[in-house]
């Protein structure tokens, strides 16, 4: 995963130059950096657990347990916040995240491919409640009079209902030209107008039992691994205590009494 992230980062560096990270959103939206961070975290966790168990190293086993515990409580806090403040979190996602994603659509090829994939799979366009009109925030699709872009008042091709030329089998990347200026009755026949966040939310509600089962399975697996690591740590410490006790008895034997 780290290798894939480094490769993606190097390719983007060749095309766009040095990556500028000005906020947490910039870091979160950079797919290559996210891959490297997640890959490094997975490597550290796997290394501490594997080497700690193999060498019976209490320091590494303690570190492994602490990391797993922190991850578990972070997931628990996120789940509680999602249930207690669902509307607040949804509004933050729609407003803050949608603005950053839409604005940087053409600045990051990896992010662009991710957005196109999401819009194609969930048959949606845009992220906030405005739907396809979100793309007016992007400098290339903006409808302002000063915009000189050939894609003015358009939307990405991934928003289109029929992106492919049936005769040639090619993707029409200009199928969303002028969609923001059209009447709504015409727009709905040309592109998907629904917000992607709403589409994803509906998908999760329709597959609630499946998603819940997966989440419970992951939590149970984490708790089992955490329990086993603590159990192994206890056994190692017990063996060390027994060894030290036997060593003391050999150095200072108890005198024989009649």
Buried (B, 14 or more C-beta within 10 A) or exposed (E): BBEEBBEBBEEBEEEEEEBEEEEEBBEBBBBBBBBBBEBEBEEEBEEBBEBBBEEBBBEBBBBBBEBBBEBBEEBEEEEEEEEEEEEEBBEEBBEEBBBBBBBBBBBBBBBBEBBBEBBBEBBBBBBBBBBBBBBBBBEBBBBEEEBEBEBBBBBBBBBBEEBEEEEEEEEBEEBBBBBBEBEEEEBBEBBBBBBBBBBBBEEEEEEEEEEEEEEEEEBEEBEEBBEEBBEBBEEBEEEEEEEEEEEEEEEEEEEEEE
